[in-house]
């Protein structure tokens, strides 16, 4: 395992990564430019509680190790999913990508059935109930 990756692996969750990412991808383009990577890595290491002396050394190592295999197109644009793979576990990476594709303000929206993209246009709570007759014959209904 890369020495620049060791201190961070498994130490950050999807929500923490998302917070940092939003600072750098303000326009929500889905990528940041190479010139922003130093600040991004520095901020990530700060969030992870890495000492300042170690940060300075590791920021450049992380950038070099990351850019070689990931900027194949040489356009200087780095996708969120590429950076997330460097910092997050597979499970947390999935949660992050799900959050990016399904932006909800809170878990309450999800539980109420207030899904984006037209699945519940009226934004009314989805209600499921069982209608049980006298002979224990229950029929589910959606309200």
QUITA-V751201 format. One record per pair of residues at least 6 apart in sequence whose ideal C-beta (glycine too) atoms are under 6 Angstrom apart, sorted by the first residue. I is the first residue (numbers start at 1). J is the second residue. D is the distance in whole Angstrom. If there is no record, write none. Layout:
i=(I,I)
j=(J,J)
d=(D,D)
This chain:
i=(2,4,4,4,4,7,8,8,10,11,12,13,14,14,14,17,17,17,17,20,20,21,24,24,24,25,30,31,31,31,32,33,34,37,38,41,41,42,45,70,84,84,104,112,113,113,113,114,127,128,129,130,130,131,131,132)
j=(65,58,61,62,65,50,48,87,89,48,87,92,92,95,96,84,87,88,96,43,44,80,32,36,40,32,80,77,78,79,78,76,76,63,59,59,62,59,55,82,93,96,110,125,120,125,126,123,143,142,141,138,140,139,141,138)
d=(6,5,4,4,6,6,5,5,6,5,5,5,5,4,4,6,6,6,6,6,6,6,5,5,5,6,6,4,6,5,6,5,4,5,6,5,5,5,5,5,5,5,5,5,5,6,3,5,4,6,6,5,6,5,6,4)
